Amino acid sequence: MSEKVIEALKKIRPLLQRDGGDVEFVDMVDGIVKVRLKGACAGCPGATMTLKMGIERLLKEQIPEVKGVQSV
C-alpha cells in the first residue's frame, strides 16, 4: 500500500516544488497517511488547505483505502 501512496505523491510533488515546497511520505496507519511538509510548505499559512484539498483529495481519489492525510 505504501508504494501506491508514494507513486501518487510523485504526481503532486512537482506542483509543490514549483512553489518552493515539498512533501515526504512518513507512514500509513489504519488508512491515515502521514506526511511531512517541507520547504516553503512547512510554515505556509495555506499548508492545511494544501494538505486537505490537494494531497488528501488526490490520494483518496486514487487509493480508496486512504481515509485521510495527517501532517507530522
Secondary structure as GFF3:
##gff-version 3
##sequence-region A 1 72
A	DSSP	alpha_helix	2	18	.	.	.	ID=ss1
A	DSSP	beta_strand	21	29	.	.	.	ID=ss2
A	DSSP	beta_strand	32	39	.	.	.	ID=ss3
A	DSSP	alpha_helix	47	49	.	.	.	ID=ss4
A	DSSP	pi_helix	50	56	.	.	.	ID=ss5
A	DSSP	alpha_helix	57	62	.	.	.	ID=ss6
A	DSSP	beta_strand	68	71	.	.	.	ID=ss7
###
